Amino acid sequence: MVLAARKLHVSDDVRRRIEDCSSAETLDHWLVRAATAASADDIFED
């Protein structure tokens, strides 16, 4: 939702990866990164 609100393209692969994740810790980490990421793929980079 954050990525969409920022008008960043979310590919089917990215959407599936997020939806399939069951780790609250990982999702929290991605959420924080989504706030400043230049692209949807950037949320997964460390």
C-alpha positions as CSV (number, residue, x, y, z in Angstrom):
1,M,0.0,0.0,0.0
2,V,2.9,2.4,0.8
3,L,4.5,1.7,-2.6
4,A,1.2,2.3,-4.4
5,A,0.6,5.5,-2.4
6,R,4.0,6.7,-3.6
7,K,3.0,5.8,-7.2
8,L,5.8,3.3,-7.5
9,H,5.2,0.4,-10.0
10,V,4.7,-2.9,-8.2
11,S,5.3,-5.9,-10.4
12,D,3.5,-9.1,-9.9
13,D,6.7,-10.8,-8.6
14,V,7.2,-8.1,-6.0
15,R,3.5,-8.2,-5.0
16,R,3.6,-12.0,-4.7
17,R,6.8,-11.9,-2.6
18,I,5.2,-9.4,-0.2
19,E,2.0,-11.3,0.0
20,D,3.7,-14.6,0.6
21,C,5.9,-13.4,3.4
22,S,4.7,-14.6,6.8
23,S,7.4,-12.9,8.9
24,A,6.2,-9.9,10.7
25,E,9.8,-8.8,11.3
26,T,10.6,-8.9,7.6
27,L,7.4,-7.1,6.7
28,D,8.1,-4.4,9.2
29,H,11.6,-4.0,7.7
30,W,10.2,-3.8,4.1
31,L,7.6,-1.3,5.2
32,V,10.2,1.1,6.6
33,R,12.2,0.7,3.4
34,A,9.1,1.3,1.3
35,A,8.8,4.8,2.7
36,T,12.0,5.9,1.0
37,A,12.8,3.3,-1.7
38,A,13.3,4.6,-5.3
39,S,11.6,1.5,-6.7
40,A,9.6,-1.4,-5.4
41,D,12.5,-3.7,-5.9
42,D,14.7,-1.5,-3.6
43,I,12.8,-2.7,-0.5
44,F,14.5,-6.1,-0.7
45,E,18.1,-4.8,-1.0
46,D,20.2,-4.7,2.1
